[in-house]
Amino acid sequence: MSAMEPTDVNAEAGTSHGARMSSRSELWLPTLLSVIAGMVDVIGFLSLGVFTAHVTGNIVVIGALLVRHNRVNPAQILAIPVFILAVAATWLIAKASGRRGTGLMRPLLRLQFLLITGLLIFIALIKPSADPHGPMATIAAMIAVTAMACQFALLRLSLPVAPSTAVMTGNLTNAVLGLVDASSRSQPLMESDSKRASSPWLKSGFIRKEC
């Protein structure tokens, strides 16, 4: 039994260290990501006319433009389907990594960092804001939407207790992650949340709140 004691102590120490890391992440990560989402959203809307973080806000903008018989930005139409696909792609990457919980934090943060860095380089070289309705502006907006989708999925998969950095966009993220989890034959990444996220009640509530 004495030979087992060092192993037990190490296991307890590892568990305690992981718990401390998770607690610290719950404190600073949602705040930091909220700031990033706010900056990306404001810059995207002012320069491209698209909500890239609070993507469901584009539905309101599209409705207002249609009522006034104004031109709708193609990026506003594409934002939500691209967001859904990006959340599903993030789930696939997380599943392929073989990690769970806080173990997903670093790889998904790296992925978001690469997307935002690529977006900044693309904007610096192409300057898509010169034509907000042009194809280059649409590509830039979709890269930003993909980065934000990665961020929302990151929070739900690695820190499910953390508050969402958006409201309806967070519900959309939950619904997509729940659906892909439910369709997977292996163990779901969201576990207890997967049934709630994929339930008809949540999806109908999403539609009602958007109307």
HELIX and SHEET records of a PDB file:
HELIX    1   1 GLU A    5  LEU A   48  1                                  44    
HELIX    2   2 GLY A   57  VAL A   67  1                                  11    
HELIX    3   3 PRO A   74  SER A   97  1                                  24    
HELIX    4   4 GLY A  101  LEU A  104  5                                   4    
HELIX    5   5 MET A  105  ILE A  126  1                                  22    
HELIX    6   6 PRO A  128  ALA A  130  5                                   3    
HELIX    7   7 PRO A  135  SER A  158  1                                  24    
HELIX    8   8 MET A  168  SER A  183  1                                  16    
HELIX    9   9 SER A  192  ALA A  197  1                                   6    
HELIX   10  10 PRO A  200  GLU A  210  1                                  11    
END                                                                             
